[in-house]
Amino acid sequence: MNVISKATCNRLGITDWEVCPFWLRMADTCSVRPSGLVRKLKIVIGGHSFEIAAVVLALDAPGAYPILLGCPWLRSANIN
């Protein structure tokens, strides 16, 4: 799963995310309802452009990563 923080969405001016139809089970086994779902988010990594979908989470922890790229991105980028 690709994840983007709500704070990063706000900094980038992304405010029109969809309602997320599912809950997430976190590593500590708690269930979290995402703030939303962003589809067709364009990112550039190493000069290569990608279009991803990302779940929006309210990550209040200091030092939290702005975007976490998971298996969907790894597959689309053909990372071995």
Secondary structure as GFF3:
##gff-version 3
##sequence-region A 1 80
A	DSSP	beta_strand	3	5	.	.	.	ID=ss1
A	DSSP	alpha_helix	6	12	.	.	.	ID=ss2
A	DSSP	beta_strand	24	25	.	.	.	ID=ss3
A	DSSP	beta_strand	31	32	.	.	.	ID=ss4
A	DSSP	beta_strand	36	45	.	.	.	ID=ss5
A	DSSP	beta_strand	48	57	.	.	.	ID=ss6
A	DSSP	beta_strand	67	68	.	.	.	ID=ss7
A	DSSP	alpha_helix	71	76	.	.	.	ID=ss8
###
